[in-house]
Amino acid sequence: MFPIKPKFKNTVLFLLACLAAAAFFLFLYHYDNKYTARAPVSQEGIVIPDTVSLDADRPVYLADGWELYPDVLLSPDEIADTDIQPVPTFIGQRLNFSSFHSDGSPYGQATYRLRLRSGNGPALYNVLLQEVYSSCLVYVNGAVAASLGSITPYDPQIRDLSFSVPLNPSAEVVIQVRNDTHYYSGITYPPLLGTPQAVHTQSGFRFLFYGFLCFSSLALALFSISIWFGSRKWKQDRLYLWFGILSTAFSIRVSYPFVRMAGDLPIRTLYALEDAASLLVICCAVKITLILCGLDGRKPFDFLWRISLRMVLVGILIPLFILPFFPAFTPVYGQIIFWYKLLTALLLTGLALYGGLKHLAHATFLLCGIGIYSISLAAHVITLNRFEPARTCWQDEYGTFLLVIFFAIIMSLRMFALMRENIQLTYHLQEEVAEKTKSLSAVLEERRQFLAGAAHDLKTPMTSLKTFIQLIEDGGVGLDQETRGYLQFLHRKADEMQDRLEWIHTFAIQDVSPHNMHELDLSVLLRDFHEMNLPDLETSGVNFLLKLPDAPCRICGDEQRLLQVLQNLVYNALSFTPMDGTITLALKITGETAVLTVADTGQGITPEDLPRIFDRFFTHRESGGGTGLGLYLVKTIIQEHAGAITVESEPGAGTCFHICLPLVREKTDPIDFKSTGP
């Protein structure tokens, strides 16, 4: 077995997709075409519908047997008396009236006449006129049956029009039409004849089908644009943006059955919007194909993108500002759009094949989507005036929707690939972080042990130094006043150094994270601390108060570390609280948080020192004592417990520390379904 080369595989799949699309459109031509289900016409030009099919709710289409009176508006009575010879025509043969005008103008007025006859006696049927351009008046058997807009004065509307036709056993339908606003004129879509139920069923199915196309594309557009907008690389990677615009443009393009239900809409603006949306689809398809093929920004290929972008403006400006004043330009405009779409489809196919032969990622879906889209445009051109969808939509609308689907598959595959890459990167990053953390922890542990050992080893010579200084002071032999002052200075500095070494040793032996973390009642911890330290504080002449809530206050913490916090805060407050002062230890529960307060009535902290009290080695003791590590360690321990500490102080009025710690959430008991009654 020889492996299949990607180039050969992509080429074969592209050809198969094109053949499948051609077969599908051929199927539509035979089984979803108004022209293959049209009513027969007798030699006298009278339409004789198959009443058996009609009564079985199978509608027929009135494409043949029409008499056209161009540039005149005739009532049924005037037709009987006129000498004007009608032009035999079928619906769809002429999209406008330009062939009757020497200047090529598509605008004008005309009268259509159709005679019907039933071979099975009297019957009542409905006729559905689809999107008459732009105003009309309908006569059935000489009486006005329906109207759309106003012919005189001219007031155009575009929407579907339904009316009843009684075959008793024959009937005559006369339709007057007028158009002065759009390049389509008259009746361009074969009317549907059937029972009221068949007409409503087919009309409803058409709305459902177009609703599926419109809203599914719009959902893809919103999803794609949200992905682009939420991406961190939204300024660089705009592929999802262009796909979102393409899907939005297509949803606007196929929304016309719903938009035209309103009736009173500016017709020129409406059709300019439809033309622009159709051309914007091509523009976005070109941009996406260039990005996927890696050709975006290159000069030879960027020219095609710029042309497609300018054609969107052409689709807006010409219908709005050129055709109203130069209607003879309509055929030229139609040829421009026709050849542009055909050539762009060929160029897109060439670009897709170029990308597929370059081992492009997802080239198979790109080739299939572009191939089907190109075949749909070709089928639309080849079957012009011979195909009109009866139940679903046009070939180019099928092709565009399938292009949207294939592009959506490519977008999804790219997103999944990016997600897998992010997962792999995250996994490797976690491994690397774990390895680096392990290495860093080992280094920090070595440094911590070295620091603790060095601090411990230095304590012995420092103690000896203080002892000898004390012996010299106590001996007092040969010491003058100046030398005695130097010795006192050395004694104070030795005391400070010994305190520093003690705190360094204490800080070094602290674990990086709290050890014995377990659930505990903070109220019990505070009560025990208060009982143990109350005698010492009362001996110092300070009132030591305790305020606890009635309910238990359960947190997750390390008792020894929390006791160290209380020891530092309370005895730090004792150093700054005068005789008969008060130190209050209070606890309250606020929502999901336990709030612990240590307040004193001491001298307070100045506003200049307040922001710095939690810094390492900062102290505001006037005597210069202390190491400045107490409050720093307090803050560190509180952070290890996922808490926060704040301070409020006013000079001369005391200081208040607030510690917030998260409460342990109560566990809900499982429901015993066996014991639960009805």
C-alpha positions as CSV (number, residue, x, y, z in Angstrom):
1,M,0.0,0.0,0.0
2,F,1.3,3.3,-1.1
3,P,0.4,6.4,1.0
4,I,-1.9,8.9,-0.8
5,K,-0.3,12.2,-1.4
6,P,-2.1,15.2,0.1
7,K,-2.1,17.0,-3.3
8,F,-3.8,14.1,-5.0
9,K,-6.2,13.6,-2.2
10,N,-7.3,17.2,-2.1
11,T,-7.7,17.3,-5.9
12,V,-9.9,14.2,-5.9
13,L,-12.1,15.5,-3.1
14,F,-12.4,18.9,-4.8
15,L,-13.6,17.1,-8.0
16,L,-16.0,14.9,-6.0
17,A,-17.4,18.0,-4.3
18,C,-18.0,19.7,-7.6
19,L,-19.6,16.6,-9.1
20,A,-21.9,16.3,-6.0
21,A,-22.9,19.9,-6.2
22,A,-23.6,19.6,-10.0
23,A,-25.7,16.5,-9.3
24,F,-27.6,18.3,-6.5
25,F,-28.4,21.3,-8.6
26,L,-29.5,19.0,-11.4
27,F,-31.9,17.3,-8.9
28,L,-33.2,20.8,-7.9
29,Y,-33.8,21.7,-11.5
30,H,-36.1,18.7,-12.0
31,Y,-37.8,18.4,-8.6
32,D,-37.9,22.0,-7.1
33,N,-38.4,24.1,-10.3
34,K,-41.6,26.0,-11.1
35,Y,-40.9,25.5,-14.8
36,T,-41.0,21.7,-14.5
37,A,-44.3,21.8,-12.7
38,R,-46.1,24.4,-14.9
39,A,-49.7,24.0,-16.1
40,P,-50.2,22.9,-19.7
41,V,-51.5,25.3,-22.4
42,S,-53.9,24.5,-25.2
43,Q,-53.5,25.5,-28.8
44,E,-55.8,28.4,-28.2
45,G,-53.4,29.7,-25.5
46,I,-55.7,28.8,-22.6
47,V,-54.1,27.3,-19.5
48,I,-55.7,24.0,-18.5
49,P,-54.5,23.0,-15.0
50,D,-54.5,19.5,-13.8
51,T,-57.4,19.7,-11.4
52,V,-56.7,16.2,-10.0
53,S,-53.3,17.4,-8.9
54,L,-54.8,20.6,-7.6
55,D,-57.4,18.8,-5.5
56,A,-54.7,16.6,-4.1
57,D,-52.9,19.7,-2.8
58,R,-50.2,19.6,-5.4
59,P,-50.0,23.1,-6.8
60,V,-49.1,24.0,-10.4
61,Y,-47.3,27.1,-11.7
62,L,-48.7,29.5,-14.3
63,A,-45.6,30.1,-16.3
64,D,-47.0,29.8,-19.9
65,G,-49.9,31.2,-21.8
66,W,-49.5,34.8,-20.9
67,E,-50.4,37.7,-23.2
68,L,-48.3,40.8,-22.6
69,Y,-49.4,44.3,-23.6
70,P,-46.2,46.5,-23.1
71,D,-46.4,50.2,-22.2
72,V,-50.2,50.3,-21.8
73,L,-52.6,49.7,-18.9
74,L,-55.8,48.0,-20.1
75,S,-58.8,46.8,-18.2
76,P,-60.5,43.6,-19.2
77,D,-63.1,45.5,-21.2
78,E,-60.5,47.5,-23.0
79,I,-58.6,44.4,-23.9
80,A,-61.7,43.0,-25.7
81,D,-62.0,46.2,-27.7
82,T,-58.3,47.1,-28.4
83,D,-56.6,46.5,-31.7
84,I,-53.2,46.2,-29.9
85,Q,-51.6,42.8,-30.6
86,P,-50.3,41.1,-27.5
87,V,-46.8,39.7,-27.2
88,P,-47.0,35.9,-26.2
89,T,-44.6,35.4,-23.3
90,F,-43.8,33.1,-20.4
91,I,-43.1,34.5,-16.9
92,G,-39.4,34.9,-16.4
93,Q,-38.7,35.4,-20.1
94,R,-38.3,39.2,-19.5
95,L,-37.0,40.6,-16.2
96,N,-37.9,44.1,-17.2
97,F,-39.3,46.2,-20.1
98,S,-35.9,47.3,-21.5
99,S,-36.5,45.2,-24.7
100,F,-39.5,47.3,-25.6
101,H,-37.7,50.7,-25.3
102,S,-35.2,52.2,-27.7
103,D,-33.3,53.8,-24.8
104,G,-33.0,50.5,-22.9
105,S,-34.9,51.8,-19.9
106,P,-36.2,49.0,-17.6
107,Y,-39.0,51.2,-16.3
108,G,-42.5,51.4,-17.6
109,Q,-46.0,49.8,-17.4
110,A,-47.7,46.8,-19.0
111,T,-50.8,44.6,-18.8
112,Y,-50.7,40.8,-18.5
113,R,-53.6,38.5,-19.5
114,L,-54.1,34.8,-18.7
115,R,-57.1,32.6,-19.6
116,L,-57.8,29.5,-17.5
117,R,-60.2,26.6,-18.0
118,S,-61.1,23.6,-15.9
119,G,-62.1,20.3,-17.3
120,N,-63.8,19.1,-14.2
121,G,-66.5,21.7,-13.5
122,P,-66.6,24.6,-11.0
123,A,-63.7,25.0,-8.5
124,L,-62.2,27.7,-6.4
125,Y,-58.4,28.1,-6.1
126,N,-55.9,30.6,-4.9
127,V,-53.2,32.3,-6.9
128,L,-50.0,33.5,-5.2
129,L,-48.0,36.3,-7.0
130,Q,-44.5,36.4,-5.6
131,E,-42.8,39.8,-5.4
132,V,-44.5,41.8,-8.0
133,Y,-42.3,44.8,-9.2
134,S,-43.5,47.4,-8.1
135,S,-47.2,48.1,-8.1
136,C,-50.1,46.2,-9.6
137,L,-53.9,45.9,-10.0
138,V,-55.4,42.4,-10.4
139,Y,-58.7,41.7,-12.2
140,V,-60.4,38.3,-12.0
141,N,-63.3,37.8,-14.4
142,G,-63.6,41.5,-15.0
143,A,-63.7,42.5,-11.3
144,V,-60.9,43.9,-9.1
145,A,-59.6,41.0,-7.0
146,A,-56.4,42.4,-5.4
147,S,-53.9,45.3,-5.6
148,L,-50.4,46.2,-4.5
149,G,-49.4,49.8,-3.9
150,S,-50.9,52.3,-6.3
151,I,-50.4,52.6,-10.1
152,T,-51.9,56.1,-10.3
153,P,-50.5,58.0,-8.4
154,Y,-47.5,55.8,-8.4
155,D,-46.8,54.3,-5.0
156,P,-44.6,51.1,-5.2
157,Q,-44.6,48.1,-2.9
158,I,-42.8,44.7,-3.1
159,R,-44.4,41.7,-1.4
160,D,-46.3,38.6,-2.1
161,L,-49.9,38.9,-3.2
162,S,-52.6,36.3,-3.0
163,F,-56.1,36.2,-4.5
164,S,-58.9,33.7,-5.4
165,V,-59.7,32.5,-8.9
166,P,-63.1,30.7,-9.4
167,L,-63.0,28.3,-12.4
168,N,-66.6,28.0,-13.4
169,P,-65.3,26.3,-15.6
170,S,-63.1,29.1,-17.0
171,A,-61.6,32.3,-15.7
172,E,-59.7,35.4,-17.0
173,V,-56.9,37.0,-15.0
174,V,-55.7,40.5,-16.0
175,I,-52.8,42.2,-14.2
176,Q,-51.8,45.8,-14.6
177,V,-48.2,46.6,-13.5
178,R,-46.0,49.7,-13.2
179,N,-42.4,50.2,-12.2
180,D,-40.4,53.5,-12.1
181,T,-38.0,52.6,-9.3
182,H,-36.1,49.3,-9.9
183,Y,-34.4,47.4,-12.6
184,Y,-36.9,44.5,-12.3
185,S,-40.3,45.1,-13.8
186,G,-43.6,43.3,-14.2
187,I,-44.2,39.7,-13.2
188,T,-40.8,37.9,-13.1
189,Y,-41.7,34.8,-11.0
190,P,-44.4,32.2,-12.2
191,P,-47.5,32.5,-10.0
192,L,-48.6,29.5,-8.0
193,L,-52.1,28.0,-8.5
194,G,-53.6,25.6,-5.9
195,T,-56.0,25.1,-3.1
196,P,-55.8,27.6,-0.2
197,Q,-54.2,24.9,2.0
198,A,-51.6,24.0,-0.6
199,V,-50.7,27.7,-1.2
200,H,-50.4,28.4,2.6
201,T,-48.4,25.2,3.1
202,Q,-45.9,26.0,0.4
203,S,-45.6,29.6,1.4
204,G,-45.1,28.6,5.1
205,F,-42.4,26.0,4.1
206,R,-40.6,28.7,2.1
207,F,-40.6,31.0,5.1
208,L,-39.3,28.3,7.4
209,F,-36.5,27.4,5.0
210,Y,-35.3,31.0,4.6
211,G,-35.6,31.4,8.3
212,F,-33.3,28.5,8.8
213,L,-30.8,30.0,6.4
214,C,-31.0,33.4,7.9
215,F,-30.9,32.7,11.6
216,S,-28.4,29.9,11.5
217,S,-26.0,32.1,9.6
218,L,-26.7,34.9,12.0
219,A,-25.9,32.6,15.0
220,L,-22.6,31.6,13.4
221,A,-21.8,35.3,12.8
222,L,-22.5,36.3,16.5
223,F,-20.5,33.3,17.7
224,S,-17.5,34.1,15.4
225,I,-17.4,37.8,16.2
226,S,-17.6,37.1,19.9
227,I,-14.6,34.7,19.6
228,W,-12.7,37.4,17.7
229,F,-13.6,40.1,20.1
230,G,-12.7,38.0,23.2
231,S,-9.4,37.0,21.7
232,R,-6.2,38.6,23.0
233,K,-4.9,38.8,19.4
234,W,-8.0,40.5,17.9
235,K,-5.9,43.2,16.3
236,Q,-3.7,40.6,14.5
237,D,-5.9,37.6,13.8
238,R,-9.1,38.9,12.0
239,L,-10.1,35.6,10.4
240,Y,-13.0,35.2,12.8
241,L,-14.1,38.8,12.2
242,W,-14.2,38.3,8.4
243,F,-16.1,35.1,8.8
244,G,-18.6,36.9,11.1
245,I,-19.1,39.6,8.5
246,L,-19.6,37.0,5.8
247,S,-22.2,35.2,7.8
248,T,-23.9,38.5,8.7
249,A,-24.0,39.6,5.0
250,F,-25.5,36.3,4.0
251,S,-28.2,36.4,6.7
252,I,-29.1,39.9,5.4
253,R,-29.1,38.6,1.8
254,V,-31.6,35.8,2.6
255,S,-33.8,37.8,4.9
256,Y,-35.8,39.4,2.1
257,P,-38.9,37.2,2.5
258,F,-39.3,38.6,6.0
259,V,-38.3,42.1,5.2
260,R,-40.8,42.4,2.4
261,M,-43.7,41.4,4.6
262,A,-43.6,45.0,5.9
263,G,-44.6,46.3,2.4
264,D,-43.9,50.0,3.0
265,L,-40.2,50.1,2.5
266,P,-37.9,52.3,0.4
267,I,-37.4,50.0,-2.6
268,R,-34.2,51.4,-4.0
269,T,-32.6,51.2,-0.6
270,L,-33.9,47.7,0.0
271,Y,-32.4,46.3,-3.2
272,A,-29.2,48.3,-2.9
273,L,-28.8,46.6,0.5
274,E,-29.4,43.2,-1.0
275,D,-26.9,43.8,-3.8
276,A,-24.3,45.1,-1.3
277,A,-24.8,42.1,1.0
278,S,-24.4,39.7,-1.9
279,L,-21.2,41.5,-3.0
280,L,-20.0,41.7,0.6
281,V,-20.2,37.9,0.8
282,I,-17.9,37.6,-2.2
283,C,-15.5,40.2,-0.7
284,C,-15.3,38.3,2.6
285,A,-14.9,35.0,0.8
286,V,-11.9,36.5,-1.0
287,K,-10.4,37.8,2.2
288,I,-10.8,34.6,4.1
289,T,-9.4,32.5,1.2
290,L,-6.3,34.8,1.0
291,I,-5.8,34.5,4.8
292,L,-6.1,30.7,4.8
293,C,-3.7,30.4,1.8
294,G,-1.2,32.7,3.4
295,L,-1.5,35.3,0.6
296,D,-3.1,38.2,2.5
297,G,-1.1,41.4,2.1
298,R,0.8,40.3,-1.0
299,K,0.5,42.8,-3.8
300,P,-0.6,40.6,-6.7
301,F,-3.3,39.0,-4.6
302,D,-4.2,42.1,-2.5
303,F,-5.4,43.7,-5.7
304,L,-8.2,41.1,-6.0
305,W,-9.2,42.0,-2.4
306,R,-9.3,45.7,-3.1
307,I,-11.4,45.2,-6.3
308,S,-13.9,43.1,-4.3
309,L,-14.1,45.7,-1.6
310,R,-14.8,48.4,-4.2
311,M,-17.5,46.3,-5.8
312,V,-19.5,46.5,-2.5
313,L,-19.5,50.2,-3.0
314,V,-20.6,49.8,-6.6
315,G,-23.6,47.7,-5.4
316,I,-24.7,50.5,-3.2
317,L,-23.9,53.6,-5.3
318,I,-25.2,52.5,-8.7
319,P,-28.8,51.4,-7.6
320,L,-29.1,54.5,-5.4
321,F,-27.5,57.3,-7.4
322,I,-27.0,56.2,-11.0
323,L,-30.0,54.0,-12.1
324,P,-32.7,56.5,-11.0
325,F,-31.2,59.1,-13.3
326,F,-29.8,56.9,-16.1
327,P,-32.1,53.9,-16.3
328,A,-30.5,52.8,-19.6
329,F,-27.4,51.9,-17.6
330,T,-29.4,49.0,-16.0
331,P,-28.3,46.3,-18.6
332,V,-24.7,47.4,-18.2
333,Y,-24.9,47.2,-14.4
334,G,-26.4,43.7,-14.7
335,Q,-23.6,42.5,-17.0
336,I,-20.9,44.0,-14.6
337,I,-22.4,42.1,-11.7
338,F,-22.8,38.9,-13.8
339,W,-19.2,38.8,-15.1
340,Y,-17.7,39.9,-11.8
341,K,-19.4,37.0,-9.9
342,L,-18.3,34.5,-12.5
343,L,-14.7,35.7,-12.7
344,T,-14.4,35.9,-8.9
345,A,-15.7,32.3,-8.6
346,L,-13.0,31.1,-11.0
347,L,-10.3,33.1,-9.2
348,L,-11.4,31.8,-5.8
349,T,-11.2,28.3,-7.2
350,G,-7.7,28.9,-8.4
351,L,-6.7,30.3,-5.0
352,A,-8.2,27.3,-3.2
353,L,-6.4,24.9,-5.5
354,Y,-3.2,26.8,-5.0
355,G,-3.6,26.6,-1.2
356,G,-4.5,22.9,-1.4
357,L,-1.4,22.0,-3.4
358,K,0.7,23.8,-0.8
359,H,-0.3,21.4,2.0
360,L,-2.4,24.1,3.5
361,A,-4.1,23.2,6.8
362,H,-7.8,22.4,6.3
363,A,-7.3,22.6,2.5
364,T,-9.9,19.9,1.9
365,F,-12.8,22.0,3.5
366,L,-11.6,25.1,1.7
367,L,-11.5,23.4,-1.7
368,C,-14.9,21.8,-1.2
369,G,-16.5,25.0,0.0
370,I,-15.1,27.2,-2.8
371,G,-15.8,24.4,-5.4
372,I,-19.5,24.1,-4.4
373,Y,-19.8,27.9,-4.4
374,S,-18.4,28.2,-7.9
375,I,-20.6,25.4,-9.2
376,S,-23.7,27.2,-7.7
377,L,-22.8,30.4,-9.5
378,A,-22.3,28.6,-12.8
379,A,-25.7,26.7,-12.3
380,H,-27.4,30.0,-11.6
381,V,-26.1,31.4,-14.8
382,I,-26.8,28.4,-17.0
383,T,-30.4,28.0,-15.8
384,L,-31.3,31.7,-16.0
385,N,-35.0,32.1,-17.1
386,R,-35.4,28.3,-16.8
387,F,-35.2,27.8,-13.1
388,E,-37.2,29.2,-10.3
389,P,-37.2,27.5,-6.9
390,A,-40.7,26.3,-5.9
391,R,-40.1,25.4,-2.3
392,T,-36.5,26.2,-1.2
393,C,-34.0,28.7,-2.5
394,W,-31.8,29.7,-5.5
395,Q,-28.6,27.8,-6.4
396,D,-26.2,30.6,-5.5
397,E,-28.0,30.9,-2.1
398,Y,-27.4,27.1,-1.5
399,G,-23.8,27.6,-2.6
400,T,-23.2,30.5,-0.3
401,F,-24.8,28.7,2.7
402,L,-22.6,25.7,2.1
403,L,-19.6,28.0,1.8
404,V,-20.5,29.4,5.2
405,I,-20.8,25.9,6.6
406,F,-17.4,24.8,5.3
407,F,-15.8,28.0,6.5
408,A,-17.5,27.4,9.9
409,I,-15.9,23.9,10.0
410,I,-12.5,25.5,9.3
411,M,-13.0,28.1,12.0
412,S,-14.0,25.3,14.5
413,L,-11.0,23.2,13.6
414,R,-8.7,26.1,14.0
415,M,-10.3,26.9,17.4
416,F,-10.0,23.3,18.5
417,A,-6.4,23.2,17.4
418,L,-5.7,26.3,19.4
419,M,-7.4,24.9,22.4
420,R,-5.3,21.7,22.2
421,E,-2.2,23.8,21.8
422,N,-3.1,25.9,24.8
423,I,-3.8,22.8,26.9
424,Q,-0.4,21.3,25.9
425,L,1.3,24.6,26.6
426,T,-0.5,24.8,30.0
427,Y,0.5,21.2,30.8
428,H,4.1,21.8,29.9
429,L,4.1,25.1,31.7
430,Q,2.7,23.5,34.8
431,E,5.5,20.9,34.7
432,E,8.1,23.6,34.2
433,V,6.6,25.7,37.0
434,A,6.6,22.6,39.3
435,E,10.2,21.9,38.4
436,K,11.3,25.5,38.9
437,T,9.3,25.7,42.1
438,K,10.9,22.6,43.4
439,S,14.4,23.9,42.6
440,L,13.6,27.3,44.0
441,S,12.1,25.8,47.2
442,A,15.3,23.8,47.6
443,V,17.4,27.0,47.2
444,L,15.2,28.9,49.6
445,E,15.3,26.1,52.1
446,E,19.1,26.1,52.0
447,R,19.2,29.9,52.4
448,R,16.6,29.7,55.3
449,Q,18.7,27.1,57.1
450,F,21.9,29.1,56.5
451,L,20.2,32.2,57.8
452,A,18.8,30.5,60.9
453,G,22.1,28.8,61.6
454,A,24.1,32.0,61.1
455,A,21.7,34.0,63.4
456,H,22.0,31.2,66.0
457,D,25.8,31.1,65.8
458,L,26.1,34.9,66.1
459,K,24.0,35.0,69.2
460,T,26.8,33.4,71.3
461,P,29.6,35.9,70.5
462,M,27.1,38.7,70.8
463,T,26.2,37.5,74.3
464,S,29.9,37.3,75.2
465,L,30.4,40.8,73.9
466,K,27.5,42.1,76.1
467,T,28.9,40.3,79.1
468,F,32.4,41.8,78.8
469,I,30.9,45.3,78.3
470,Q,28.9,44.8,81.4
471,L,32.0,43.6,83.3
472,I,33.9,46.7,82.3
473,E,31.1,49.0,83.3
474,D,30.6,47.2,86.6
475,G,34.4,47.3,87.4
476,G,34.6,51.0,86.6
477,V,38.5,50.9,86.7
478,G,40.1,53.9,85.0
479,L,36.9,54.9,83.2
480,D,36.3,58.6,82.6
481,Q,32.9,60.0,81.7
482,E,33.5,60.0,78.0
483,T,34.7,56.3,77.9
484,R,31.7,55.3,80.1
485,G,29.4,57.0,77.5
486,Y,31.0,55.0,74.7
487,L,30.5,51.8,76.7
488,Q,26.8,52.6,77.3
489,F,26.4,53.3,73.6
490,L,28.1,49.9,72.7
491,H,25.8,48.2,75.2
492,R,22.6,49.7,73.6
493,K,23.8,48.7,70.1
494,A,24.7,45.2,71.3
495,D,21.2,44.9,72.7
496,E,19.7,46.0,69.4
497,M,21.9,43.6,67.5
498,Q,20.9,40.7,69.8
499,D,17.2,41.6,69.3
500,R,17.8,41.7,65.5
501,L,19.5,38.3,65.6
502,E,16.6,36.9,67.7
503,W,14.0,38.1,65.2
504,I,16.1,36.9,62.2
505,H,16.3,33.5,63.8
506,T,12.5,33.5,64.4
507,F,11.7,34.7,60.9
508,A,14.1,32.2,59.3
509,I,12.5,29.2,61.0
510,Q,9.0,30.2,59.9
511,D,7.6,27.8,57.3
512,V,6.7,29.1,53.9
513,S,3.1,28.1,54.2
514,P,1.0,27.5,57.4
515,H,1.5,23.9,58.7
516,N,-1.2,22.7,61.0
517,M,-4.2,24.1,59.1
518,H,-7.5,22.8,60.4
519,E,-11.0,23.9,61.3
520,L,-11.2,25.7,64.6
521,D,-13.5,28.0,66.5
522,L,-11.9,31.5,66.7
523,S,-14.1,32.4,69.6
524,V,-12.6,29.6,71.7
525,L,-9.1,30.6,70.7
526,L,-9.7,34.3,71.7
527,R,-11.2,33.3,75.0
528,D,-8.2,31.0,75.9
529,F,-5.8,33.8,74.9
530,H,-7.6,36.3,77.0
531,E,-7.6,34.1,80.1
532,M,-3.9,33.3,79.7
533,N,-2.8,36.9,79.3
534,L,-5.3,38.8,81.5
535,P,-3.1,38.6,84.6
536,D,0.0,40.1,82.8
537,L,-2.0,43.0,81.4
538,E,-3.8,43.8,84.6
539,T,-0.4,43.8,86.4
540,S,0.8,46.4,83.9
541,G,-2.2,48.6,84.9
542,V,-4.2,48.1,81.6
543,N,-7.8,47.0,81.3
544,F,-8.0,43.9,79.0
545,L,-11.5,43.5,77.6
546,L,-13.0,40.6,75.5
547,K,-16.1,40.8,73.3
548,L,-17.3,37.7,71.5
549,P,-20.4,36.8,69.4
550,D,-23.0,34.4,70.6
551,A,-22.6,32.0,67.7
552,P,-19.5,29.9,66.9
553,C,-17.0,31.5,64.5
554,R,-15.4,28.6,62.6
555,I,-12.4,29.3,60.4
556,C,-9.6,27.2,58.9
557,G,-6.2,28.1,60.5
558,D,-3.1,27.3,62.5
559,E,-3.6,27.9,66.2
560,Q,0.0,28.6,67.0
561,R,0.4,31.1,64.1
562,L,-2.8,32.9,65.1
563,L,-1.7,33.0,68.7
564,Q,1.6,34.6,67.6
565,V,-0.5,37.3,65.7
566,L,-2.5,38.0,68.9
567,Q,0.7,38.1,71.0
568,N,2.3,40.6,68.7
569,L,-0.7,42.9,68.4
570,V,-1.7,42.9,72.1
571,Y,1.8,43.3,73.6
572,N,2.6,45.9,70.9
573,A,-0.5,47.8,72.1
574,L,0.6,47.4,75.7
575,S,3.9,49.2,74.9
576,F,1.9,52.3,73.8
577,T,-1.0,52.3,76.2
578,P,-0.7,54.4,79.4
579,M,-1.8,53.3,82.9
580,D,-5.6,52.8,83.3
581,G,-5.8,52.5,79.5
582,T,-7.9,49.8,77.7
583,I,-7.0,47.1,75.2
584,T,-10.1,45.5,73.6
585,L,-10.1,42.2,71.8
586,A,-13.4,41.9,69.8
587,L,-14.8,39.4,67.3
588,K,-17.9,39.7,65.1
589,I,-19.3,37.9,62.0
590,T,-20.0,39.8,58.9
591,G,-21.5,37.8,56.0
592,E,-18.9,35.1,55.1
593,T,-16.1,36.8,57.1
594,A,-14.9,36.8,60.6
595,V,-13.7,40.3,61.7
596,L,-11.2,40.3,64.6
597,T,-10.4,43.7,66.2
598,V,-7.5,44.6,68.5
599,A,-8.0,48.2,69.8
600,D,-6.2,50.3,72.4
601,T,-6.5,53.7,73.9
602,G,-2.8,54.5,73.6
603,Q,-0.9,57.3,72.0
604,G,-1.8,56.3,68.4
605,I,0.2,56.5,65.2
606,T,1.0,59.6,63.2
607,P,-0.4,59.8,59.7
608,E,3.1,59.9,58.3
609,D,4.0,56.5,59.9
610,L,0.6,54.8,59.3
611,P,1.3,53.6,55.7
612,R,4.6,52.0,56.7
613,I,3.9,50.1,59.9
614,F,3.7,46.7,58.1
615,D,7.1,47.3,56.4
616,R,10.0,45.2,57.5
617,F,12.4,46.8,60.1
618,F,10.1,49.8,60.5
619,T,9.4,50.9,64.1
620,H,7.9,54.0,65.5
621,R,9.1,53.5,69.1
622,E,10.6,56.8,70.3
623,S,13.3,55.0,72.3
624,G,14.5,53.3,69.1
625,G,13.8,49.8,70.6
626,G,12.2,47.0,68.6
627,T,13.2,45.3,65.4
628,G,10.3,46.4,63.1
629,L,9.5,42.7,62.3
630,G,6.5,42.2,64.5
631,L,3.8,43.7,62.4
632,Y,5.5,42.5,59.2
633,L,5.2,38.9,60.5
634,V,1.6,39.6,61.6
635,K,0.7,40.6,58.0
636,T,2.5,37.6,56.5
637,I,0.6,35.1,58.8
638,I,-2.7,36.7,58.0
639,Q,-2.1,36.5,54.3
640,E,-1.2,32.8,54.7
641,H,-4.7,32.4,56.1
642,A,-6.2,34.1,53.0
643,G,-7.1,37.1,55.1
644,A,-6.4,40.8,55.3
645,I,-5.4,43.3,57.9
646,T,-6.0,47.0,58.1
647,V,-5.3,49.7,60.7
648,E,-7.0,52.8,61.8
649,S,-5.3,55.3,64.2
650,E,-5.5,58.8,65.4
651,P,-2.7,60.4,67.4
652,G,-3.7,60.7,71.1
653,A,-6.9,58.6,70.6
654,G,-5.5,55.1,70.1
655,T,-5.1,52.5,67.4
656,C,-7.4,49.8,66.0
657,F,-6.3,46.8,63.9
658,H,-9.0,44.9,61.9
659,I,-8.3,41.3,60.7
660,C,-10.7,39.7,58.2
661,L,-10.6,35.9,57.9
662,P,-12.9,33.8,55.7
663,L,-15.4,31.6,57.5
664,V,-15.7,27.9,56.8
665,R,-18.8,27.2,54.8
666,E,-21.3,24.9,56.4
667,K,-21.7,21.5,54.8
668,T,-25.3,20.6,53.8
669,D,-26.5,17.2,54.9
670,P,-27.4,14.9,52.0
671,I,-31.1,14.3,51.5
672,D,-32.3,10.9,52.5
673,F,-34.7,10.1,49.7
674,K,-35.8,6.9,51.4
675,S,-37.2,8.8,54.4
676,T,-38.7,11.7,52.4
677,G,-42.4,11.5,52.1
678,P,-44.5,12.6,49.1
